[in-house]
């Protein structure tokens, strides 16, 4: 199924993954501008992705015009992308993750080492960061069970 994806399909799938992860409603009429493709091409790709079972389209009125809300099957999309050797990487998301690590902005990082005055084993900021990550990870795993 995913071996039939062309470059436009892959580009739109990646965009839909990004938009769906943001939590906002995805309107078909807004995709061409975000994908930098013409509306007819986007419509054709979306119809194709719908036939392949990657998305569902529901008709709605948005800004006084008929369009569709796009609902992505994220799991199927990510699987298909990996099958064709593509991966979804959101650089902004990765940078936010990196900058959230307390060691990145800690004024004591140069003097921080195991057994030293500033010891990462006893750092309250690092401990809270790890606890928050574990809690978030556990909650997201439980959501899919």
Secondary structure, DSSP 8 states (H G I E B T S, - for coil): -GGG--HHHHHHHHHHHHHHHHT--EEHHHHHHHHTS-HHHHHHHHHHHHHTTSEEEEEEEETTEEEEEEEE-HHHHHHHHHHTT-----HHHHHHHHHHSHHHH-TTGGGB-TTSSB-GGG-HHHHHHHHHHHHHHHHHHHHT-
